[in-house]
């Protein structure tokens, strides 16, 4: 199964993509996570992308495409994958199509998570992440058991640099200008499904699994 999640910042792509990947044994590929790891590790790539990410802009296509191609060609992607945050513009979508064609593959489904902008802003503002292990939280929907501390490792919960207000605004602008046209692109390919991304995490995941069932990509919506 080869899936792609589309949606504006804060729509829940990361959370849902990880859940689906884990349940069905697919490789989760998220350039945002990869870039954050590089920043944390202080690598050359990390230094290069740190400022770009903090401003909410896109990392140059050639760098991003190269990283994604490496993951897609890795043995872990053999059973399928879930792309989360790539492609983010038409040039990346074309590059993805070419990469997959070279392997004789193509995308099975593009899941577009739909959430009203007002709700998205609220979500982004209440998003926190563990400074130690990276686990994400939402102070409204999914708060930690102890305020300000990670349930898993006890690390401090912080606001991600790119969740600061100015950055959020820039991320929305970039989304509308560069990423939103991909909805039409994939609708024309006949592989786009829109899923209502409002509601709690499990109910959104159930809706996604119903789409996978509907398209014959899974045989049963396994229990969590
Ligand atoms: P995300 O975690 O998906 O919200 O991504 C965080 C940041 O990483 C974005 O705001 C961009 O700066 C960068 N990034 C993630 N995916 C891409 C991509 N496909 N192309 C360029 N930059 C990306």
Boltz pocket constraint, residues with backbone or C-beta under 6 A from the ligand:
constraints:
  - pocket:
      binder: B
      contacts: [[A, 9], [A, 31], [A, 32], [A, 33], [A, 35], [A, 49], [A, 52], [A, 53], [A, 54], [A, 56], [A, 57], [A, 58], [A, 59], [A, 60], [A, 64], [A, 84], [A, 85], [A, 86], [A, 87], [A, 88], [A, 92], [A, 162], [A, 171]]
      max_distance: 6.0
